[in-house]
């Protein structure tokens, strides 16, 4: 969800702010060049073109102000960072669960001392990573847009995938969807 939100923020920033700002400033600069060139001999036309050039600059400045207020680029980077933290956490968690599962299948698991040591280590791992997760959550100041999440759920974008969760049974996709939505 955080990766999708980062991508959405990047797309919105590009489409609503970066591209219009580039186009408007480019056209304004070109209009300023035209107004000062000898191609236009009529003083009134030069004045109108200069005025349009200035208006374009003001418009680009206003759009830039709104862009800076929205902070979509900052939000995208925060969501990307959070997604990376969660990915690392999921990888550590998977590895620890596999290690624990393998330990349970060994003959030494019958020894209460070995079992207690492994269970204590397992619990310590979760206690330590709980604090890491709380820190990661505390650093995330923004939430994904609820409307976007609803659309992603409906279009099945947020369903568990083979890479992230290979153990999820996908045999009955409708049953999985009922649990998900």
Buried (B, 14 or more C-beta within 10 A) or exposed (E): BBBBBBEBBBEBBBEBBBEBBEEBBEBBBEBBEBBEEEEBEEEEEBEBBBEBBBEBBEBBEEBBEEBEEBBBBBBBBBBBBBBBBBEEBEEBBBEBEEBBEEBEEEEEEEEEEBBEEBEEEBEEBEEEBEEEBEEBEEEBEBEBBEEBBEBBBEEEEBBBEEEEEEEEEEEEEEEBEEEEE
